[in-house]
């Protein structure tokens, strides 16, 4: 399982979520979390139909979307998603 984290440097909510994602990376070293700046990764934005930021897309090892969350999310919610999908 991987998490594609779509964000933007101009996005206030992205800045709010940044420390949370940094901590989640440290707490879950086996989960790959990729930051994708939307202005620099337009191809991926189109591929995953990204409309709003921040958007976290949980994908399996074949690149199939499992789930996504958009906007500011509570840490406990994201941890539950990581637990749900981390063995995929």
C-alpha positions, 0 to 999 in steps of 0.5 A: 500500500502507498499513499499519494499525497497531493498538495500545493505550496499555496494551500492553507489546509495543506500547510495545516496537514504537513506536520501530521503527515510528517509524524505519520511517516515517522510512525509508519516507516513501512508505508510509502507516502509520496508527496505530489505538488499539484503544480508539478505533477499535473499528469498524476492529478489528471490520472487520479482526478484530483480536484481539491487539495489536500487529497490523500489517495491510498493505492495498492501495489498495482496502483489501484485506488483503495480509498481517498480522503480530501481536506483536513482530516483527523489523525485517528481517521488516517491511522485507521485507514493505514491499519486497514490497508497497510498489508496490501 
